[in-house]
């Protein structure tokens, strides 16, 4: 059974940076976009960002724009989310998920999700 | 940005009940809508994509409908395993936001 595994979370101080990783094993990775979704404690799902299969297109939520960078290494089946200038509002479980279907810009859905990695921003 | 509003936010129902959750978009999103189920402490699970297509392996008591701005998720006969929180997500342009969620609890 294929899976996605996130790592890189932890407890960090406000203003610092963190790089999250999402590694795929046992499932087809390179043809698909990868989304990041986060969930603050007791709250709903919040879309964070998307990187397309070839890494050439990237989209970010307004809250992440300008302080986050997506990248991917298809040879390592890995996507990275670099987050800078972290604040308490970034405290959440961060999930990566595979995008399947769609027409190259719209549509599809997130069919495989990782178990999440927890980021806590606190002084 | 497109906003998704789910209703109700909370639903109390009994095993065997028919349940309907609605998701309204602030502007038209064609049929680019997905539904997910999330249980406490777990990652979301895909139920429905393209508004009405059942994901492989999902029980047929789940169904989705709608297009444009108004969508529904229905559970024909609620089972004990269905008590969870449900989210809609649009995949029409960016950002691809989620609804605020609907928690389904046992009456």
Interface residues (C-beta under 8 A of the other chain):
Chain A: X35 X37 X44 X45 X46 X47 X50 X59 X60 X61 X62 X95 X97 X101 X102 X106 X107 X108 X109 X110 X111 X113 X114 X115 X116
Chain B: X1 X30 X31 X32 X34 X36 X38 X43 X44 X45 X46 X49 X50 X55 X85 X87 X89 X91 X92 X93 X94 X95 X96 X97 X98 X99 X100 X101
